[in-house]
């Protein structure tokens, strides 16, 4: 009941509750629906602390946090324009940042990070600190959806832009700050995309490309274009390919191997969406070649998640998109077997491609079982993408309602 109340009345997603309470997101959804119970003292105490439920309401001693005064509002970012904006986009973004969720008082909070102190003139250490902070915050995306993280990431980008505007620094520090703000814009753009806000995502990716180009950070500029390609490919396939090719050219052959692998993955996806089999396979091979060249040299944190398992996931997604289920299914099954359920949003998404391939292969009951698992994992995740991605498979399954496994998943999905 308390989980359902936190979600309906306070707007706190199940994925955020799961992260704070150390419970799998699908388990939170199950408990919220009234199935099962929490029976251990340790878990009850942890839930009470995460949701800030006073101890006397649960028969517990007063909790340690009850004597601590909590801040009334989030950190404030300057309300003055930081840069000249296109069509008021900066104003709109700032307004979005200042929206305080209805559940702020219930407080399943994101990790708190101490503010980086700066004077009127800053040195090279500050951009390095900001980049490390950005890397730590990026880990939130492993367990939370964009609906939970967008305001946090956007606030970080706006705060760094304020430093660029208000502080003094030498040229080297200025370029480093531009590189950081480009990285933060990509992070905020990704969260906007994940939350279904494509207009803000596009604007942030464009800002990132501009800042990375000014900073002379070719790899980061290439990644901004790759994000734009990913956004564009579903609507304009030719443009998606052209932008993805430009991303690879921009980063260049001297980019770190992980970056080249990431950009060629995105190129492969653009080709797959356009139905170009040979070009897709070539781009996937180039991504694999880049990974094979990884000699242990540190990669940019924003590309560090690209590994062989991720490449297998993308390979399976591409073959699914190309209508080749016999090639997609074994690749996806093997990769997903190594994927932790704690990455609920991503695993849910990847399962949707597996369900799609099962359906294409005529394995209706396997498709239903996989779709069910995808729905279980995505329950309460603050991302629009899992449900959007599984919807076509659910519609295909609806013509097989006579099968018990299908009827069960359709009832679960309310289709």
ChimeraX attribute file (.defattr): number of C-alpha atoms within 10 A of each C-alpha:
attribute: neighborCount
match mode: 1-to-1
recipient: residues
	/A:1	10
	/A:2	13
	/A:3	22
	/A:4	20
	/A:5	12
	/A:6	21
	/A:7	18
	/A:8	12
	/A:9	12
	/A:10	16
	/A:11	16
	/A:12	28
	/A:13	27
	/A:14	27
	/A:15	30
	/A:16	24
	/A:17	26
	/A:18	25
	/A:19	19
	/A:20	18
	/A:21	21
	/A:22	15
	/A:23	16
	/A:24	19
	/A:25	29
	/A:26	24
	/A:27	18
	/A:28	22
	/A:29	23
	/A:30	15
	/A:31	16
	/A:32	20
	/A:33	12
	/A:34	11
	/A:35	10
	/A:36	10
	/A:37	10
	/A:38	10
	/A:39	8
	/A:40	8
	/A:41	10
	/A:42	10
	/A:43	14
	/A:44	15
	/A:45	17
	/A:46	14
	/A:47	22
	/A:48	19
	/A:49	20
	/A:50	19
	/A:51	20
	/A:52	16
	/A:53	18
	/A:54	17
	/A:55	16
	/A:56	10
	/A:57	10
	/A:58	12
	/A:59	8
	/A:60	13
	/A:61	11
	/A:62	14
	/A:63	16
	/A:64	10
	/A:65	11
	/A:66	13
	/A:67	8
	/A:68	8
	/A:69	7
	/A:70	9
	/A:71	8
	/A:72	8
	/A:73	10
	/A:74	12
	/A:75	11
	/A:76	10
	/A:77	15
	/A:78	11
	/A:79	10
	/A:80	10
	/A:81	15
	/A:82	18
	/A:83	11
	/A:84	9
	/A:85	12
	/A:86	9
	/A:87	8
	/A:88	10
	/A:89	15
	/A:90	20
	/A:91	16
	/A:92	12
	/A:93	17
	/A:94	19
	/A:95	11
	/A:96	14
	/A:97	20
	/A:98	16
	/A:99	9
	/A:100	12
	/A:101	13
	/A:102	13
	/A:103	17
	/A:104	15
	/A:105	16
	/A:106	16
	/A:107	18
	/A:108	22
	/A:109	16
	/A:110	15
	/A:111	10
	/A:112	7
	/A:113	9
	/A:114	7
	/A:115	9
	/A:116	9
	/A:117	7
	/A:118	11
	/A:119	9
	/A:120	9
	/A:121	11
	/A:122	18
	/A:123	15
	/A:124	16
	/A:125	10
	/A:126	17
	/A:127	21
	/A:128	15
	/A:129	13
	/A:130	20
	/A:131	19
	/A:132	14
	/A:133	16
	/A:134	21
	/A:135	17
	/A:136	13
	/A:137	20
	/A:138	17
	/A:139	10
	/A:140	17
	/A:141	18
	/A:142	12
	/A:143	20
	/A:144	29
	/A:145	28
	/A:146	27
	/A:147	20
	/A:148	25
	/A:149	24
	/A:150	24
	/A:151	21
	/A:152	16
	/A:153	24
	/A:154	23
	/A:155	22
	/A:156	23
	/A:157	21
	/A:158	22
	/A:159	17
	/A:160	21
	/A:161	19
	/A:162	17
	/A:163	20
	/A:164	20
	/A:165	12
	/A:166	11
	/A:167	13
	/A:168	15
	/A:169	16
	/A:170	11
	/A:171	10
	/A:172	11
	/A:173	19
	/A:174	20
	/A:175	22
	/A:176	22
	/A:177	26
	/A:178	24
	/A:179	27
	/A:180	27
	/A:181	28
	/A:182	31
	/A:183	27
	/A:184	29
	/A:185	27
	/A:186	29
	/A:187	29
	/A:188	28
	/A:189	31
	/A:190	27
	/A:191	29
	/A:192	26
	/A:193	23
	/A:194	23
	/A:195	20
	/A:196	17
	/A:197	17
	/A:198	17
	/A:199	13
	/A:200	20
	/A:201	25
	/A:202	22
	/A:203	19
	/A:204	28
	/A:205	28
	/A:206	21
	/A:207	19
	/A:208	29
	/A:209	27
	/A:210	16
	/A:211	24
	/A:212	27
	/A:213	21
	/A:214	15
	/A:215	21
	/A:216	14
	/A:217	19
	/A:218	22
	/A:219	24
	/A:220	29
	/A:221	27
	/A:222	28
	/A:223	29
	/A:224	31
	/A:225	27
	/A:226	28
	/A:227	25
	/A:228	24
	/A:229	28
	/A:230	20
	/A:231	20
	/A:232	20
	/A:233	24
	/A:234	14
	/A:235	11
	/A:236	14
	/A:237	18
	/A:238	16
	/A:239	16
	/A:240	28
	/A:241	25
	/A:242	16
	/A:243	23
	/A:244	31
	/A:245	21
	/A:246	18
	/A:247	28
	/A:248	26
	/A:249	15
	/A:250	19
	/A:251	21
	/A:252	15
	/A:253	12
	/A:254	10
	/A:255	18
	/A:256	20
	/A:257	25
	/A:258	27
	/A:259	28
	/A:260	28
	/A:261	30
	/A:262	26
	/A:263	30
	/A:264	26
	/A:265	27
	/A:266	30
	/A:267	30
	/A:268	30
	/A:269	31
	/A:270	33
	/A:271	28
	/A:272	26
	/A:273	23
	/A:274	20
	/A:275	17
	/A:276	14
	/A:277	16
	/A:278	11
	/A:279	17
	/A:280	26
	/A:281	18
	/A:282	15
	/A:283	21
	/A:284	24
	/A:285	18
	/A:286	18
	/A:287	26
	/A:288	22
	/A:289	14
	/A:290	20
	/A:291	21
	/A:292	13
	/A:293	12
	/A:294	14
	/A:295	8
	/A:296	7
	/A:297	9
	/A:298	11
	/A:299	15
	/A:300	14
	/A:301	15
	/A:302	18
	/A:303	19
	/A:304	12
	/A:305	13
	/A:306	17
	/A:307	15
	/A:308	15
	/A:309	17
	/A:310	16
	/A:311	21
	/A:312	21
	/A:313	23
	/A:314	22
	/A:315	24
	/A:316	28
	/A:317	27
	/A:318	27
	/A:319	25
	/A:320	25
	/A:321	20
	/A:322	19
	/A:323	17
	/A:324	17
	/A:325	24
	/A:326	15
	/A:327	15
	/A:328	26
	/A:329	21
	/A:330	14
	/A:331	21
	/A:332	24
	/A:333	16
	/A:334	14
	/A:335	18
	/A:336	20
	/A:337	9
	/A:338	9
	/A:339	15
	/A:340	10
	/A:341	17
	/A:342	20
	/A:343	18
	/A:344	28
	/A:345	30
	/A:346	23
	/A:347	20
	/A:348	29
	/A:349	22
	/A:350	25
	/A:351	28
	/A:352	29
	/A:353	29
	/A:354	29
	/A:355	30
	/A:356	30
	/A:357	28
	/A:358	25
	/A:359	20
	/A:360	18
	/A:361	16
	/A:362	11
	/A:363	13
	/A:364	20
	/A:365	18
	/A:366	18
	/A:367	28
	/A:368	27
	/A:369	16
	/A:370	21
	/A:371	30
	/A:372	24
	/A:373	18
	/A:374	28
	/A:375	23
	/A:376	20
	/A:377	27
	/A:378	27
	/A:379	23
	/A:380	26
	/A:381	28
	/A:382	23
	/A:383	24
	/A:384	18
	/A:385	21
	/A:386	25
	/A:387	18
	/A:388	12
	/A:389	18
	/A:390	23
	/A:391	16
	/A:392	13
	/A:393	20
	/A:394	25
	/A:395	12
	/A:396	14
	/A:397	22
	/A:398	16
	/A:399	10
	/A:400	16
	/A:401	14
	/A:402	9
	/A:403	14
	/A:404	12
	/A:405	17
	/A:406	24
	/A:407	17
	/A:408	15
	/A:409	23
	/A:410	20
	/A:411	10
	/A:412	12
	/A:413	16
	/A:414	8
	/A:415	12
